[in-house]
Amino acid sequence: MRKNILTYLEETVKEVPDKTAFADDASSLTFQQLSNYAMAIGTLLSEKNLYKEPVVVLMDKSPDTIAAFLGVVYGGCYYIPMDAEMPKLRMELILEKVQSKLIITDEKNYDLARSFGTNMQVVLFKDAAKTMVQPAVIENIRNKALDIDPIYVVFTSGSTGVPKGVTACHRSVIDYVDSLSEVLAFNRDSVFGNQTPLYFDACLKEVFGTLKFGGTTYFVPKSYFMFPLKLVEYLNEHKINTVCWVVSALTVISSTGTFEEAVPKYLKTIAFGSEVFPIKQFNLWRSVLPDAKFINLYGPTEGTGMCCYYKVDREFELDEAIPVGRPFKN
C-alpha cells in the first residue's frame, strides 16, 4: 500500500530511468533527472532547517517546476504553486496567508520573487538542483512521513474573490490518482498533453499519472489554444493519446472547423470537466474519434480534483445533458 506520493516516482525511476517524464518546447527531464533534482532540493530544505513548512514555487510552467514540487515534498514540506500570469495582488494575498520562509523560483521570475519583501529567502531552482544529495537525510524525512501530511496548498478564488487555500495530503491524492487512473486506463504508453496551469489541482491527472505509470507528459504551449490547427498538429507530432482538458479547450478545435483540415489521430482517451460540454460539440468529437474513450469528470478542488466520473458510451440528443456519473472509490 502506498502512503506517500513519492513512491510513484521511486518505483518508476527503477524501471525506466532514462525515459522522458516531462517535456516542453525548450527542455525535458527523464525520470532519473527528475529524481536527482527533487532529492537535491529536498536536501537543501533540510539544510535550511525547513520541515513541515510551506514553500512557495514561483516558476513558469516547465519540467523543472515538477522537480521543484517533488523536491519540496522530499524535504518534508508542502508546496504553494504560483505563476507570474497571476495578478500580483493575488500573489501578495496568497503570500500573506501562507507566511512562507522560502521561495523557489527561476531566473525569469527572480526579480518578481524578490519584490515581495525580505521576509522570504529567494532560491533559484538551478542552484537548488545542484545541492549534493544526502541519502541519509532523505531517508530520515521519508521514514517520518505520514499519509496525512500535506503535499500542497492550491488557492481558489472562492465565492468572495479572495484567494482560499485548499490543502491536500498524500492519502487524498493517492486515493484520487489510483481511482482516476483505473477509470481512465492510464499505462506506461500513456502520452499526456497538459493544458491546465500547474497552480491548479487539475494538473494532478497528468503529473501523477505520469509518475505512477512511467508515461510522458508534454506541456502544450498556451499560445496554441489560439490556433486550433497548430494545436492538433502539436498533438499529432508528439503522438499524444490522452488529454484531460477543460471543455473550452476541446471546443476551440471542434467549433472552428479544424476537423476538416486535421484530426488528432492518436487520441484514445479524452477526459473533460469544469464546464458543461455542449452536446453539438461533443457529438462532433465523438463522430471524428469513434473509437476513443470519453469521460466526463466532475468535482471541486476541495475533493482533491475530481470526485465523480461518467463514461460516455452513447449518443446524446441536443436537449440532453451528459451526467456527472458516479463517485470514485473511497
N, C-alpha and C positions, 0 to 999 in steps of 0.2 A: 504494500500500500504506500503510495506516495504521500508525503506530508509536507513537501517543500517544492516549490515550482522549479528550483534549480536542478532538481533531479531530472527533469526533462532534458536539459542541456547536458548534464553529466552522463546520462545514458546514451544520448545521441552522439556526442563527440567521440565516444569509444568506437562507434560503428562506422561513422562517415566523417572523420575529422577534416578531410580536405574538400568536402562538398561545400558549394556556396550556400550559405544560410540566408543572407540578406544582401540585396544589391539595389543600387540606383544608377543613374546615368554617369555618375562620377566615381563611384567606388563600390567595393563589395567586401564582405567578410566571410571566411569559411567558419565552420563550427569551431575549429581549433583556435583560430584567431579571436573569435568571439569569446571563447572560454578564457583565453590568455588575458585579454583586455579586461574582462569582467573581474577576474580574480586579482588582477593588479589594482584595480580601483577599490575593490573590497579591502585589500591590504592597506592601501593609502588611508581609507577612512578609519581603519583600526589604529593606524599610527597617529592619527589626529584625535584619537580618543572619542570618536563618534560611534555610538551604539544605540540602536532603537531610537534614532533621531530622524527627523525629516530632512531630506537632502533634495534641493531643487536641481532639476536638469533643464537648463535653458539652451537648447540646441535646435538647429534646423533639422527637419526630418532626414535621417540618413542611417546607414547601418551602424555607424558609431553611436548613435543615440540609443539603440537597443543595447549595445555593450555597456553604456553608461547606466541604463536602468538596471540591468542584471548585476553590474558592479555594486550599485547601492545595496541591492539585496544581499550580495555576498558579504558586504560589510555589516550585515545585521540591521541595516536601516531600511527606510522606505522612501520611495522617490515621489517627487512632485513634478510632473511634466509640464513644462511651459514652452511657448514658442513665440518668436518675435511677431508673428502675424496676429497675436492677441493685442488688444488695445493696452497701452501702458498702464492706464488706470486700473484695468482688470488685474494685471500682473501685480501692481502695488497692493491691491486689496488681498490677493492671494498670499503674498509675502507677509503682509501684516498678520494674517490668520495663522500661518504655519510657523512663523518665527524660526526659520531655518538658519543654521550657523554656517552653511556652505552651499555654494552654487557650483555645479559643474557646467561648463559652457564650451563653445567652440570659438575659434578666432573671429568669426563673423559677428558673434553676439557678445564678444568680450566687453566692449565699451558699454553696451546696454546693461550687462550684468553689473559692471562697476558703478553704474549710475544710480543703483538702488540704495547706496549708502555703504557705510563702513562696518556695519554690524555683522556682515556676512563675508566670509572668505571666498574669493573667486578663484577657481582652479580650472585651468584649461584641460579639456579632455585629453589632448595629445600628450600632455605632461603626466597626467594621472595614469594613463595607459602604459607608461614606461616604468612605473613603480615595480621594484623587484618583488615578485610574488613570494609570500611567506606561507608555505603549505600548512604549517602548524597553526598559524593564526587563523587561516581559513577554516581548517578542520575544527578548531575550538568554537568558532562562531556557529558553524553548521551543527555541532553537537548540542548547542544550547537552544537551537531554533525550535519553535513550536508552530503547529499548523494554524494557530490563531494569531500569529504575528502578522502585522500589516505588511503589505507589499508596496502599495501606492495609495495616494490620495488624488483623485481627479475632481475637478471643480465644474459643476454645472451652474447655469445662471439661476436655476430655480424659478419660482413664480414671481419673485421680487425683483429680479435683475441683478441682485447681489450674489457674487460667487458663493456657492455652497459646496463644501468639501465632502466627498463620499469616499470612505476608506474600504479597501478590500484586503482580505487576508489570504494566506496560502490555501486554506481549506476551501474557501468560496471559489477561488479562481480554478483550483484543480477540479472541483465538482463541475464547474461550468465547462471548462475545456474538455474534460473527459466525456461529458454528455454531448456537447456540441459536436465533437469530432466523430463520435459514434453515429449521430444522426446524419451528419454531412459526409461521412465516409472518407475522412482525410486519411492519407497514407504517405509513404515515402515519395511517391510520384507526384504528390500534390505540388503544383506551382501556383502560388497565390499572387494576385495583383492587388496590392494595397491601395485603397482610395482615401481612407479616413486619416485625419491628423493623429499624431501619436500622443496628443494630450487628451484624446477621447478614449474612453474604455472600449469603443468599438474596434480598436486595433488589436484587441486581445485575440480575436479569431485567427488572424494571420500570424501574429507574433508567436503565440504559444502553440498554435497548430504546427508551425514550422519547427519549433524547438522539440515538441513531443515526437514528431514522426521523422524528422530529418528531411523535410521538404525544402522548398526555396520560396522566399518572398521577394518580389520586385516592388519597389516603391514607384508607383506610376506618377510621372511628373504632373503636377497640379494643372499646368497650362494645357495639357492635352484634353482636359474635360471641356475646354472651349472649342476644340477642334475634333469633333467626333470621328472623322475618318482617320486622323493621326492616332487617336485613341485605340481604335480597332486594329490598326496596323501595328501598334505597340504590343497589344495583346498577342497578336499572331507571331510577331518577331520573337517574343520570349516564350512562346508556347504556353501561355498562361491558361490553366484549365480550371481554376477555382477563383471566384470572386465573392466577396461578402460586402456589398455596397449599399449605400442609401439608394432609395428608389430613383431620386432625381438624377443620379449618376448613370443609371441604366436608361432612363427615358431620354437623356440628352442624345443617345445613339439612335433609339428607335423612332423618336419623333421628328428627326431631321432627314429622313430618307437615306441614312447611311447604309442600311442593309442592302440597298440597291447597288452599292459600289463595293462593299466589303462586309464579310461576316466573320465574327470571332470564332473561327473554326475549331479551335482547341478547347473551348469552354465546355465543361462537362457538369460543373456544379455552380449554380447561381443562387446564392442566398441574398435576401434583401430584407430591409427593415427600416424603422424610424419614420417611415411615411407610408401612406396608402398607395398601393400600386394601381394606377388607372387601368381598368380591365382592357381597354383597347390597346394600350401599350404592352401590357403583359401578354396578350394574345399574339402580338407581333413577335415578341421574343420567342414565345413557345412555337410559333409556326416556323421560325428560322432555325431554331435549335430543338427539334422534336425529340431528340434522344437525351437531352440534358436533364438534370435534376433541378427543380426549382423549389426553394424552401423559403417560406415566409417566417421571419423571426420577429419576436415582439418582446419588449421588456424595458424597464427603466435602468438607469445607471445604478440605482440602489439595489437592483437584483443581480449585480455583477455582470452587466452587459445585456444579456437577453434571458428570459425565463420561460418563454413559450415558443413552440415551433409548429409549422403546418407544412407537410409535404404536398405540394400542388400536383395532383395526379389526374386532373380532368379539365375539360374546357369550362370556362366561366362565361355566363351571359353578361352583357354590358350593364345590366341593372343589379348584378350581384357584387358581393364583396368577398375578397379572399379571407378566410378565417384566420385568427391568431393561433388556433390549434390547441395543443395540449402542453402541459408543463414538462420541462426537462426533469430527469430523475433528481430526487432529493431536494 
